[in-house]
């Protein structure tokens, strides 16, 4: 196997800089001055999303409040995010990658894995071709990428994270002892703050020390995660490339929050609002859900989701909500959120109900209340009746549904962003 991991360097900032230079003929390259892409400044939650190298030299960090960043660098240029631009830049990059690889798995807005197995005959050795590809991306789009080259996804990603920007690194299994093992353990995929701390207590400081530790010891201290990071440290990753997301069966909904969501109370409101919409749809279809998933897209467009079987099939909004909160609190570590979703699956027509798991009497009352609310909303409109907790605050009582971009396709209005383009791919 030959896998490439392609990752845009400081994506939001690079895309904005390239756009200003190529399309707006702006003489200033944001990458060469202290500049950041930052969330809404009027909002106290405004944070640094991406920073330029000169901004980094002032000690500015991704995720820190803009007010702190300005204190560190008084003349800092703050550019608001332009998500339609990022989506379009991302789409162009993916389209180019698909020209060369039959199997491209987009991993985040600015990262993708490409299966390049068997392409040597056509494109040359992997590292040589990776360099050509990097050059083509820079020439065509005006931004740089790192390309990691290896025989599986994990090693390709780890390789891509080595030195930045604008570089190709290989990390084949035989290179692990020399390139991967000397690195500090927290650089390994899946090793966060808490795990790093546990590693330190075990006297493990480098990835190499982790790789050589008896897996039984890791299992005793870190349960199944111990085994996962131990095999990562040894370069083992069995996951395959998935070029298409799995087909969705079931009923779900997601919403992009107005400003990055960082507190549990707001998250609960958004989850309830999503469950209102999902529950309404289930009841309209006379279906009950057996399984519920919550998905989070964070401020860097990383997407993760987690699911659970419900104690009993249900279409009751509050029961869906309680499960959603449980699933959410198990997976959320406080990372600022851009988008939240609730998805139900394993839908059933059955009226089967496990008496002992939800309180039956309470369930019946809630079911009747939901039906009554549905009837009122269908006659008088969605906003005619809602829970009192939605009286104040920014969250709407029924979140999601099809917003304009999803209804019309995300490209609407975006081609104008690149009027000077001569060679569309
Ligand atoms: Mg990146």
Boltz pocket constraint, residues with backbone or C-beta under 6 A from the ligand:
constraints:
  - pocket:
      binder: B
      contacts: [[A, 7], [A, 8], [A, 9], [A, 10], [A, 11], [A, 110], [A, 111]]
      max_distance: 6.0
